[in-house]
Amino acid sequence: MTQNNGWSHGGNDGVTDATRPMQNVNGQAGYQPANQQQGQNAYPQAYASPGYTYPQAAAAQVASAQSAPQNTDHNKRYGAGVVLTAALLAALVGGGVGAGVGGGIAASNNSSTSTSSRGSVSSNISNSSTVAGVAETAKKVLPSTVTIVASNGSSSGGGSGVILDKEGHILTNHHVVTLESSREASTIEVRLSDGTVRTATVVGLDSAADLAVLKINPSGLDLQPITWGDSSKLVSGEVVVALGAPYRRSESVTSGVVSNANRVQPADTKGQNYIPMVQVDAPINHGNSGGPLVNLKGELVGINAQGQASQDGGTADGMAFSITSNYAKRISSEIIAKGKATHGYLGASVKNSPADTGSGSSKLIPGGVEIASVESNSPAAKAGLRSGDVVIEADGHAVTKSEELNGTVRAAAAGSDLKLKVKRGSSTHDITVTLGDADSQK
């Protein structure tokens, strides 16, 4: 068995399949406490993830998480092998808040809530033309933005969504309408920007992408579909606008800039499926989940999904994540057409490869993704990938960690071609892999 080399989203990655649930060689999920000591063969915990939180309307869950001791039983709620401390707690913002936690959707402004919802102030827009641009953008996009409330009777939650077409299809996050479970809520209602309320049905769910498509009856409604943008054209520093219903405050607007246009984040707290995201410093809080992130043209460039967890269990200032619009467009289009979406499958186990320091291998920083083993008759095998190959680029982007390759593969549709740049010994090769279907491997 290949040794654990210490790199995963939680700082404990070993041999992992780039297209299946990310686990270390011991079969444990990746999250580690921020104060956990460095393990054998592990890189320093400075690279461990500090956690993230889903921006939905479950403020009571955040308040409870901050005040309650993090015992073992509570931690198990977030998936086997996940160890969370208060500093790393990933609160499911739109997930269910059970009656024992307070029942219904909690949006109270107690001290812990106000602390966790303060949002980012790092990119306050002062340029008058930009302010006007944000205002015009909000005016254009708010009619395409909806508020979503979901309930299973004993628990409820909510978030935001985006109108996709005149037929009544609405895109949101998977965790908004499943209330922290694998099944859709028994009752889902949608409030449009004009105050109209309609019951929604689920067209399709995709937990691996953290996306869901709903449908309302469009009869008698003047629906205003969002305009799709191209997230691949985003650049760092570009102004973006986030819209939604943080803490059930419908039609709320915040703005900021793109911090990084090419991030990869877990789709859920288990850290099993990595997906492409845009990192922004626009305030994205509980209830923003599923709402639109748009450029100043009013074009959809992301679906708001996660806020970085802070040390106090709330949402950290200046760091939030939105699912890229290009990925969301593919997933939602496939769900509408077929009821479900596909995800790419490579068929190789991988581990992080240390960067080259010029005088040897780095002990701290990864510089590629090594192919540890290749499954027979898999897409990787058919493309000619070999054990020992180091992937340094995928789909035109540099790849330095296993989760980045995982996210790139998962973002692609089954049957699509993925171009890889691979180091093999002292030479570099361009290899094209026709990806398989991840669902067929379950």
RODO-2510 file (C-alpha; in nm, 4 decimals, decimal comma):
residues 442
     n   res          X          Y          Z
     1     m     0,0000     0,0000     0,0000
     2     t     0,1308     0,3433    -0,0860
     3     q     0,2154     0,5542     0,2158
     4     n     0,0039     0,8437     0,3263
     5     n     0,1909     1,1512     0,2095
     6     g    -0,0182     1,3980     0,4039
     7     w    -0,2119     1,5831     0,1350
     8     s    -0,5859     1,6002     0,1106
     9     h    -0,8385     1,8788     0,1540
    10     g    -0,7991     1,8206     0,5259
    11     g    -0,4257     1,7646     0,5189
    12     n    -0,4299     1,3832     0,5293
    13     d    -0,4430     1,2568     0,1757
    14     g    -0,2918     0,9322     0,0658
    15     v    -0,3751     0,7213    -0,2337
    16     t    -0,7074     0,8401    -0,3684
    17     d    -0,9118     0,7747    -0,6765
    18     a    -0,9268     1,0985    -0,8689
    19     t    -1,2876     1,0408    -0,9650
    20     r    -1,4405     0,8558    -0,6721
    21     p    -1,4915     0,9502    -0,3057
    22     m    -1,1718     1,1052    -0,1735
    23     q    -1,0390     0,8931     0,1110
    24     n    -0,6955     0,8354     0,2546
    25     v    -0,5250     0,4993     0,2571
    26     n    -0,6855     0,4237     0,5916
    27     g    -1,0325     0,4850     0,4524
    28     q    -1,0938     0,8042     0,6474
    29     a    -1,2359     1,1244     0,5117
    30     g    -1,0038     1,4200     0,4813
    31     y    -1,0959     1,6763     0,7473
    32     q    -0,8601     1,7200     1,0395
    33     p    -0,8767     1,9602     1,3340
    34     a    -0,6692     2,2730     1,2942
    35     n    -0,4745     2,1902     1,6066
    36     q    -0,4054     1,8277     1,5167
    37     q    -0,0425     1,7356     1,5258
    38     q     0,1411     1,6471     1,2097
    39     g     0,1078     1,2783     1,1364
    40     q     0,3653     1,0350     1,0098
    41     n     0,4830     1,1234     0,6601
    42     a     0,2460     1,4197     0,6648
    43     y     0,3163     1,7718     0,5550
    44     p     0,2594     2,0417     0,8207
    45     q    -0,0980     2,1097     0,9207
    46     a    -0,0668     2,4663     0,7977
    47     y    -0,2077     2,3281     0,4766
    48     a    -0,5087     2,1634     0,6396
    49     s    -0,8442     2,3120     0,5484
    50     p    -1,0081     2,5280     0,8181
    51     g    -1,3490     2,4066     0,7068
    52     y    -1,6406     2,5662     0,5305
    53     t    -2,0062     2,6334     0,5889
    54     y    -2,3083     2,6223     0,3644
    55     p    -2,4762     2,9670     0,3433
    56     q    -2,8377     2,8776     0,4151
    57     a    -3,0933     2,9907     0,6705
    58     a    -3,0022     2,7696     0,9667
    59     a    -2,8685     3,0287     1,2068
    60     a    -2,9813     2,8282     1,5085
    61     q    -2,7525     2,5476     1,4008
    62     v    -2,4594     2,7880     1,3892
    63     a    -2,5435     2,9295     1,7310
    64     s    -2,5775     2,5800     1,8730
    65     a    -2,2494     2,4711     1,7186
    66     q    -2,0694     2,7648     1,8747
    67     s    -2,2013     2,7096     2,2236
    68     a    -2,2266     2,3306     2,2453
    69     p    -1,9265     2,1024     2,3125
    70     q    -1,8190     1,9110     2,0046
    71     n    -1,8622     1,5566     2,1282
    72     t    -1,7988     1,2497     1,9185
    73     d    -2,1635     1,1734     1,8494
    74     h    -2,2279     1,5248     1,7196
    75     n    -1,9292     1,5091     1,4898
    76     k    -2,0547     1,1892     1,3290
    77     r    -2,3458     1,3825     1,1805
    78     y    -2,1057     1,5154     0,9197
    79     g    -1,9967     1,1810     0,7806
    80     a    -1,7832     0,8887     0,8863
    81     g    -1,4259     0,9768     0,9609
    82     v    -1,4879     1,3507     0,9751
    83     v    -1,3396     1,5121     1,2838
    84     l    -1,4603     1,8661     1,3428
    85     t    -1,3734     2,1114     1,6158
    86     a    -1,5514     2,4393     1,6781
    87     a    -1,2894     2,6086     1,4641
    88     l    -1,3573     2,3734     1,1741
    89     l    -1,7297     2,3212     1,2068
    90     a    -1,8992     2,3173     0,8691
    91     a    -2,2567     2,4195     0,9495
    92     l    -2,5118     2,3202     0,6885
    93     v    -2,6572     2,6622     0,6340
    94     g    -2,9746     2,5553     0,4552
    95     g    -2,9801     2,2060     0,5917
    96     g    -3,2370     2,0919     0,8395
    97     v    -3,2639     2,2465     1,1800
    98     g    -3,4379     1,9810     1,3852
    99     a    -3,7025     2,0649     1,6408
   100     g    -3,4519     1,9842     1,9116
   101     v    -3,2287     2,2641     1,7847
   102     g    -3,5062     2,5165     1,7746
   103     g    -3,7394     2,4062     1,4984
   104     g    -3,8112     2,5839     1,1738
   105     i    -3,5762     2,8295     1,0103
   106     a    -3,3743     3,0167     1,2697
   107     a    -3,2815     3,3718     1,1727
   108     s    -3,2553     3,5291     1,5147
   109     n    -3,0007     3,8054     1,5566
   110     n    -2,8497     3,6909     1,8837
   111     s    -2,4856     3,7615     1,9609
   112     s    -2,3497     3,4500     1,7971
   113     t    -2,5586     3,5023     1,4878
   114     s    -2,4571     3,8625     1,4432
   115     t    -2,0938     3,7643     1,4831
   116     s    -2,1130     3,4943     1,2183
   117     s    -2,3090     3,7033     0,9697
   118     r    -2,0961     4,0141     0,9631
   119     g    -1,9712     3,9395     0,6110
   120     s    -1,6774     4,0860     0,4257
   121     v    -1,5831     4,4495     0,4242
   122     s    -1,2519     4,4008     0,2509
   123     s    -1,3689     4,5227    -0,0876
   124     n    -1,6134     4,8014    -0,0137
   125     i    -1,6965     4,9569    -0,3480
   126     s    -1,6275     5,3318    -0,3396
   127     n    -1,5907     5,4136    -0,7076
   128     s    -1,9127     5,5890    -0,8087
   129     s    -1,9338     5,4247    -1,1498
   130     t    -1,8907     5,0806    -0,9938
   131     v    -2,1575     5,1552    -0,7342
   132     a    -2,3938     5,2550    -1,0128
   133     g    -2,3007     4,9370    -1,1971
   134     v    -2,3820     4,7228    -0,8952
   135     a    -2,7166     4,8974    -0,8522
   136     e    -2,8087     4,8482    -1,2182
   137     t    -2,6978     4,4869    -1,2041
   138     a    -2,9106     4,4213    -0,8967
   139     k    -3,2123     4,5814    -1,0621
   140     k    -3,1675     4,3517    -1,3606
   141     v    -3,1050     4,0272    -1,1702
   142     l    -3,3395     4,0461    -0,8689
   143     p    -3,6449     3,9457    -1,0779
   144     s    -3,4558     3,6242    -1,1657
   145     t    -3,3768     3,5478    -0,8006
   146     v    -3,6104     3,3510    -0,5721
   147     t    -3,6328     3,2569    -0,2056
   148     i    -3,6772     2,8882    -0,1229
   149     v    -3,8220     2,7337     0,1930
   150     a    -3,8195     2,3566     0,2463
   151     s    -3,9690     2,1422     0,5217
   152     n    -3,9915     1,7810     0,6313
   153     g    -4,2417     1,8571     0,9035
   154     s    -4,0066     1,8244     1,2003
   155     s    -3,7271     2,0205     1,0355
   156     s    -3,7057     2,3019     0,7883
   157     g    -3,4544     2,5228     0,6123
   158     g    -3,4154     2,7311     0,3049
   159     g    -3,2027     2,9300     0,0716
   160     s    -3,2170     3,1003    -0,2644
   161     g    -3,2485     3,0041    -0,6286
   162     v    -3,2272     3,1216    -0,9867
   163     i    -3,5011     3,1134    -1,2540
   164     l    -3,3654     2,9302    -1,5585
   165     d    -3,6460     2,9554    -1,8118
   166     k    -4,0058     3,0528    -1,8803
   167     e    -4,1144     2,6928    -1,8154
   168     g    -4,0572     2,7362    -1,4429
   169     h    -3,7249     2,5567    -1,3881
   170     i    -3,5261     2,6886    -1,0925
   171     l    -3,1647     2,6079    -1,0044
   172     t    -3,0481     2,5898    -0,6427
   173     n    -2,8156     2,3893    -0,4192
   174     h    -2,8778     2,0265    -0,3342
   175     h    -2,8365     2,1014     0,0365
   176     v    -3,1066     2,3702     0,0232
   177     v    -3,3854     2,1272    -0,0693
   178     t    -3,2675     1,8109     0,1086
   179     l    -3,2225     1,9552     0,4566
   180     e    -2,8923     1,7825     0,5228
   181     s    -3,0124     1,4458     0,3959
   182     s    -3,0103     1,2480     0,0719
   183     r    -3,3815     1,2930     0,0036
   184     e    -3,5783     1,5931    -0,1068
   185     a    -3,7892     1,7746     0,1496
   186     s    -4,1560     1,6804     0,1641
   187     t    -4,2660     2,0401     0,1034
   188     i    -4,0775     2,3017    -0,1013
   189     e    -4,2106     2,6491    -0,1675
   190     v    -4,0691     2,9311    -0,3756
   191     r    -4,1229     3,3043    -0,3307
   192     l    -4,0688     3,5157    -0,6422
   193     s    -3,9375     3,8706    -0,6333
   194     d    -4,2898     4,0106    -0,6776
   195     g    -4,4069     3,8252    -0,3673
   196     t    -4,5856     3,5432    -0,5495
   197     v    -4,5516     3,2055    -0,3749
   198     r    -4,5657     2,8710    -0,5552
   199     t    -4,5163     2,5098    -0,4528
   200     a    -4,2182     2,3496    -0,6245
   201     t    -4,1415     1,9940    -0,7275
   202     v    -3,7961     1,8425    -0,7692
   203     v    -3,6870     1,7662    -1,1251
   204     g    -3,3539     1,6212    -1,0222
   205     l    -3,0928     1,6178    -0,7463
   206     d    -2,7160     1,5917    -0,7799
   207     s    -2,5369     1,5592    -0,4466
   208     a    -2,1962     1,5225    -0,6156
   209     a    -2,2406     1,8695    -0,7646
   210     d    -2,4433     2,0160    -0,4758
   211     l    -2,7041     2,1249    -0,7293
   212     a    -3,0768     2,0681    -0,7692
   213     v    -3,3362     2,1703    -1,0260
   214     l    -3,6907     2,2543    -0,9145
   215     k    -3,9998     2,3362    -1,1173
   216     i    -4,2985     2,5577    -1,0470
   217     n    -4,6143     2,5945    -1,2523
   218     p    -4,5486     2,8952    -1,4780
   219     s    -4,9150     2,9558    -1,5537
   220     g    -5,0039     3,3212    -1,5019
   221     l    -4,6471     3,4162    -1,4076
   222     d    -4,4150     3,6569    -1,5850
   223     l    -4,0956     3,4666    -1,5151
   224     q    -3,7646     3,6422    -1,5815
   225     p    -3,4921     3,3855    -1,6634
   226     i    -3,1325     3,4585    -1,5690
   227     t    -2,8784     3,5178    -1,8467
   228     w    -2,5956     3,2653    -1,8434
   229     g    -2,2401     3,3985    -1,8321
   230     d    -1,9065     3,2295    -1,9035
   231     s    -1,7284     3,1646    -1,5727
   232     s    -1,4078     3,0712    -1,7548
   233     k    -1,3658     3,4381    -1,8474
   234     l    -1,3646     3,5606    -1,4873
   235     v    -1,0422     3,7207    -1,3659
   236     s    -0,9136     3,8001    -1,0203
   237     g    -1,0222     4,1462    -0,9098
   238     e    -1,3351     4,1525    -1,1263
   239     v    -1,6403     4,2976    -0,9517
   240     v    -1,9215     4,0503    -0,8846
   241     v    -2,2623     4,0770    -0,7200
   242     a    -2,4281     3,8145    -0,4969
   243     l    -2,8044     3,8073    -0,4536
   244     g    -3,0345     3,6023    -0,2362
   245     a    -3,2088     3,5769     0,0987
   246     p    -2,9523     3,5709     0,3800
   247     y    -3,1264     3,4948     0,7081
   248     r    -3,4570     3,5081     0,5139
   249     r    -3,4012     3,8709     0,4129
   250     s    -3,5252     3,8359     0,0554
   251     e    -3,3834     4,0430    -0,2299
   252     s    -3,0583     4,1172    -0,0494
   253     v    -2,7612     4,2347    -0,2556
   254     t    -2,3901     4,2282    -0,1724
   255     s    -2,0860     4,2924    -0,3896
   256     g    -1,7165     4,2240    -0,3939
   257     v    -1,4465     4,0955    -0,6223
   258     v    -1,3290     3,7629    -0,7578
   259     s    -1,0458     3,6479    -0,5341
   260     n    -0,9625     3,3453    -0,7481
   261     a    -1,1552     3,2119    -1,0458
   262     n    -1,0180     2,8562    -1,0385
   263     r    -1,0733     2,7041    -0,6967
   264     v    -1,1770     2,3481    -0,6201
   265     q    -1,3892     2,2798    -0,3114
   266     p    -1,5697     1,9756    -0,1669
   267     a    -1,9351     1,9524    -0,2639
   268     d    -2,0263     1,8503     0,0908
   269     t    -1,8870     1,8216     0,4423
   270     k    -1,7680     1,4668     0,3756
   271     g    -1,5064     1,5991     0,1356
   272     q    -1,5737     1,3198    -0,1128
   273     n    -1,6578     1,5035    -0,4334
   274     y    -1,4617     1,8088    -0,5423
   275     i    -1,6142     2,0600    -0,7811
   276     p    -1,4989     2,3799    -0,9555
   277     m    -1,5743     2,7018    -0,7707
   278     v    -1,5070     3,0741    -0,7791
   279     q    -1,3636     3,2279    -0,4630
   280     v    -1,5068     3,5729    -0,3885
   281     d    -1,4949     3,8257    -0,1067
   282     a    -1,8567     3,9341    -0,1533
   283     p    -2,0480     3,8631     0,1708
   284     i    -2,2305     3,5313     0,1304
   285     n    -2,4227     3,4312     0,4402
   286     h    -2,6803     3,1810     0,5622
   287     g    -2,9655     3,1861     0,3138
   288     n    -2,7570     3,2889     0,0117
   289     s    -2,7101     2,9248    -0,0889
   290     g    -2,8420     2,8603    -0,4383
   291     g    -2,8629     3,2282    -0,5269
   292     p    -2,6853     3,3908    -0,8213
   293     l    -2,3375     3,5346    -0,8411
   294     v    -2,3293     3,7667    -1,1430
   295     n    -2,0879     3,9961    -1,3221
   296     l    -2,1673     4,3616    -1,3876
   297     k    -2,3420     4,2631    -1,7099
   298     g    -2,5942     4,0750    -1,4986
   299     e    -2,4742     3,7411    -1,6339
   300     l    -2,4741     3,4350    -1,4092
   301     v    -2,1157     3,3321    -1,3318
   302     g    -2,1750     3,1260    -1,0190
   303     i    -2,4223     2,9637    -0,7810
   304     n    -2,3497     3,0731    -0,4239
   305     a    -2,2746     2,7670    -0,2155
   306     q    -2,0258     2,7984     0,0689
   307     g    -1,8795     3,0421     0,3153
   308     q    -1,5459     2,9732     0,4783
   309     a    -1,5910     2,8749     0,8422
   310     s    -1,4351     3,1133     1,0920
   311     q    -1,2647     3,0324     1,4210
   312     d    -1,5882     3,1037     1,6094
   313     g    -1,7928     2,8664     1,3956
   314     g    -1,9515     3,1360     1,1809
   315     t    -1,8592     3,2589     0,8352
   316     a    -1,5154     3,4099     0,7860
   317     d    -1,4790     3,7585     0,6424
   318     g    -1,3805     3,7891     0,2808
   319     m    -1,3867     3,4250     0,1742
   320     a    -1,6839     3,2551     0,0107
   321     f    -1,7315     3,0142    -0,2781
   322     s    -1,9735     2,9849    -0,5701
   323     i    -2,0100     2,6900    -0,8066
   324     t    -1,8921     2,7988    -1,1510
   325     s    -2,1703     2,8790    -1,3952
   326     n    -2,0186     2,6639    -1,6700
   327     y    -2,0380     2,3591    -1,4438
   328     a    -2,3832     2,4527    -1,3126
   329     k    -2,5108     2,5026    -1,6674
   330     r    -2,4008     2,1561    -1,7762
   331     i    -2,5411     1,9842    -1,4695
   332     s    -2,8753     2,1675    -1,4773
   333     s    -2,9187     2,1180    -1,8526
   334     e    -2,8633     1,7434    -1,8179
   335     i    -3,1023     1,7223    -1,5232
   336     i    -3,3751     1,9043    -1,7157
   337     a    -3,3226     1,6881    -2,0240
   338     k    -3,2664     1,3490    -1,8595
   339     g    -3,3517     1,3805    -1,4901
   340     k    -2,9893     1,3397    -1,3863
   341     a    -2,6394     1,4521    -1,4790
   342     t    -2,3221     1,2558    -1,5480
   343     h    -1,9793     1,2882    -1,3926
   344     g    -1,6453     1,1946    -1,5399
   345     y    -1,4537     0,8853    -1,4301
   346     l    -1,0786     0,8374    -1,4774
   347     g    -1,0061     0,5024    -1,3156
   348     a    -0,6764     0,5807    -1,1459
   349     s    -0,5621     0,6098    -0,7868
   350     v    -0,3530     0,9177    -0,7222
   351     k    -0,1412     1,0873    -0,4603
   352     n     0,0234     1,4253    -0,4347
   353     s     0,3707     1,4602    -0,5768
   354     p     0,6147     1,7042    -0,4123
   355     a     0,7231     2,0136    -0,6008
   356     d     1,0733     2,0402    -0,7427
   357     t     1,2868     2,2855    -0,5415
   358     g     1,5719     2,2896    -0,7930
   359     s     1,7902     2,0910    -0,5586
   360     g     1,5502     1,8128    -0,4744
   361     s     1,1902     1,7484    -0,3757
   362     s     0,9908     1,9787    -0,1528
   363     k     0,8939     1,8547     0,1906
   364     l     0,6188     2,1133     0,2229
   365     i     0,4570     2,1947    -0,1103
   366     p     0,3007     1,9626    -0,3704
   367     g     0,3775     2,0176    -0,7361
   368     g     0,1650     1,7646    -0,9226
   369     v    -0,0522     1,4558    -0,8925
   370     e     0,1178     1,1188    -0,9227
   371     i    -0,0650     0,8218    -1,0692
   372     a    -0,0265     0,5539    -0,8003
   373     s    -0,2122     0,2805    -0,9887
   374     v    -0,4313     0,2398    -1,2944
   375     e    -0,7375     0,0166    -1,3075
   376     s    -0,7352    -0,2329    -1,5905
   377     n    -0,9567    -0,1481    -1,8873
   378     s    -1,0332     0,1930    -1,7356
   379     p    -1,0343     0,5226    -1,9273
   380     a    -0,6915     0,5979    -1,7771
   381     a    -0,5546     0,2648    -1,8955
   382     k    -0,6992     0,3033    -2,2438
   383     a    -0,5405     0,6484    -2,2729
   384     g    -0,1976     0,5120    -2,1821
   385     l    -0,1542     0,6558    -1,8324
   386     r     0,0974     0,4639    -1,6232
   387     s     0,1802     0,4235    -1,2585
   388     g     0,4427     0,6848    -1,1726
   389     d     0,3170     0,9436    -1,4223
   390     v     0,2768     1,2887    -1,2679
   391     v    -0,0134     1,4996    -1,3938
   392     i     0,0862     1,8670    -1,3934
   393     e    -0,1946     2,0118    -1,6042
   394     a    -0,5586     1,9210    -1,6719
   395     d    -0,8011     2,0968    -1,9032
   396     g    -0,5509     2,3781    -1,9511
   397     h    -0,5055     2,4472    -1,5790
   398     a    -0,2096     2,3676    -1,3563
   399     v    -0,2711     2,0748    -1,1208
   400     t    -0,0744     2,0557    -0,7968
   401     k    -0,3016     1,8593    -0,5608
   402     s    -0,5173     1,5500    -0,5921
   403     e    -0,8420     1,7358    -0,5197
   404     e    -0,7759     1,9654    -0,8162
   405     l    -0,7588     1,6673    -1,0497
   406     n    -1,0643     1,5182    -0,8806
   407     g    -1,2592     1,8388    -0,9368
   408     t    -1,1536     1,8679    -1,2996
   409     v    -1,2548     1,5110    -1,3761
   410     r    -1,5858     1,5438    -1,1919
   411     a    -1,6652     1,8677    -1,3693
   412     a    -1,6483     1,6965    -1,7073
   413     a    -1,9327     1,4949    -1,8548
   414     a    -1,9059     1,1218    -1,9024
   415     g    -1,7792     1,0512    -2,2530
   416     s    -1,6000     1,3833    -2,2863
   417     d    -1,2299     1,4190    -2,3603
   418     l    -0,9934     1,5509    -2,0950
   419     k    -0,6498     1,6757    -2,1996
   420     l    -0,3702     1,6084    -1,9528
   421     k    -0,0077     1,7175    -1,9459
   422     v     0,1968     1,4442    -1,7830
   423     k     0,5585     1,4158    -1,6689
   424     r     0,7046     1,0707    -1,7268
   425     g     1,0611     1,0550    -1,6105
   426     s     1,2476     1,3421    -1,7762
   427     s     0,9948     1,3879    -2,0577
   428     t     0,6530     1,5538    -2,0795
   429     h     0,3583     1,4059    -2,2695
   430     d     0,0158     1,5325    -2,3779
   431     i    -0,2444     1,2636    -2,3163
   432     t    -0,6162     1,2806    -2,3956
   433     v    -0,8482     1,0655    -2,1859
   434     t    -1,2048     0,9862    -2,2873
   435     l    -1,3722     0,9814    -1,9475
   436     g    -1,6078     0,7118    -1,8291
   437     d    -1,9234     0,7518    -1,6198
   438     a    -1,8632     0,7744    -1,2441
   439     d    -2,2161     0,6549    -1,1697
   440     s    -2,1454     0,3253    -1,3445
   441     q    -1,8759     0,2540    -1,0856
   442     k    -2,1057     0,2666    -0,7829
***
